Amino acid sequence: MRAVRPKKFLGQHFLKDLSVARRIADTVDACPSLPILEVGAGTGVLTQFLIEKGRELRVVEIDYESVAYLLRAFPSLEDGILEDDFLSMRLDRTFGGRPFVVTGNYPYNISTQIFFHVLEYRQLVPCCTGMVQREVALRLSAKPSTKAYGILTVLVGAWYDVEYLFTVDEGVFDPPPRVKSAVIRMTRNTVEELGCDETLFRTVVKTAFNQRRKTLRNALKPLLASLGITDCSFLPEETLLKRAEQLSIPQFVELTNLIYEASN
């Protein structure tokens, strides 16, 4: 079969090491029996090992050339090959509203957006695994008061426990990326309600980290002003003196509630 050409504009770096592909496929074993959705199947190097799991499997791929290749390489999977853009998919329709696992060798240029899309359907996705840039993996699994701790850490960590599983070197890809990669696993935690206004929570987190070098007293000024709040004395002084990266997720929830009460 003719090889598929990796396309830079799609962020494609095809994995060619079968042992790494098998290790990634095995990360879905943490959520046994559930259907699997693979994002960005490419040339099927991961797909072949997911098929061996014996579960209901669907793969989504936006590249027409890859779709044609997958149809030839995996004829038994024909009805499960979805030519679509994952970021615009209604995931509640993928498996008829049933829970499922998301995995993949994610395109580098949209990996963060993929996780935010998963968050929208978190009640249907108890487990999300896969390979991303190492920098993204470090951000997902970061702890407070570290350089990698940021918006992605807090918004994902509010709903998922994240594990950094292993690092992958550049040489196992075609073409080799300029950075190392890593495999992560996100497992849904027990949180059903954050205990605050979720829309405001996201805004507070993003605003606080947009100027992460500033203390919260200064970083939050634009948001407070937009809510008609001119006096921030309702916030504890010890909070105002901190930077965004020093707050835990529960502290961001508490901060959101204080701002919500002040704005109403």
Disulfide bonds with the S-S distance in Angstrom:
none
